[in-house]
Amino acid sequence: MTVGGNRRRAWGLGSVLAAAVLLLGACGDDAEPEAGPSGSPPAAARPLVVKDMWVKTATSGMSAAYGTLMNTTGADVTVVKATSTASPTMELHEVATVDGKMVMRPKEGGFTIPAGGSHELEPGGDHLMMMDVRTPVTAGTEVTITLTFADGGTMEFTALGKDFAGGNESYQPEMPGMSASPSMSMGG
């Protein structure tokens, strides 16, 4: 046998061994999935999946985040709080008719997403309200939002800034146990 034949045979055997290692490595790994960015749980472990999330552009004042929250678990999930990199104060809001006018106000009890279901956040409906935008949101910029669940768990995602001219409900923050403040208008 020639030296070249031995090299080809060794190279071929090495290729077969490498392929076997890759196949075995892909099968039956019982390790925990790796964490996502910033130590967040991997997508498969998150109770919600977000779809088409966006934030109304604003340089200051009020803005809002919209999109779809999809529950990937077999139990209801309740969102009780939201925070953002663009605003120091966020509230979970609903739009309701009060004295014949559409007003937005804090959503008592948060947003409950049914097991296997979804919850729409949309202009004229439920949304994540940014109360005091301090970091301008421009079209195409990413805003990081963190949701807190009733069980204390959290989930972080990004939403894109988007120009939007609809909405214009007035803001009615007064709820039982809250003090009244002047109504504000927000184009969201």
LINRADA-V806807 format. One record per backbone hydrogen bond with DSSP energy under -1.0 kcal/mol. NH is the residue of the N-H (numbers start at 1). CO is the residue of the C=O. Records with the same first field share a line. If there is no record, write none. Layout:
NH->CO, CO
This chain:
6->2
7->3
8->4
9->5
10->6
11->7
12->8
13->9
14->10
15->11
16->12
17->13
18->14
19->15
20->16
21->17
22->18
23->19
24->20
25->21
26->22
36->40
39->36
40->37
45->42
49->70
51->68
54->66
55->160
56->64
57->162
58->137
63->130
65->128
66->54
67->121
68->51
69->119
70->49
71->117
72->47
77->113
79->111
80->148
81->148
83->146
85->144
91->129
93->127
94->105
96->103
98->101
101->98
103->96
104->170
105->94
107->92
110->107
111->79
113->77
117->114
119->69
121->67
122->126
125->122
127->93
128->65
129->91
130->63
131->89
133->61
134->86
135->86
137->58
140->161
141->138
143->159
145->157
146->83
147->155
148->81
149->153
150->78
152->149
155->147
157->145
159->143
160->53
161->141
162->55
170->102
171->184
172->104
178->175
186->169
188->186
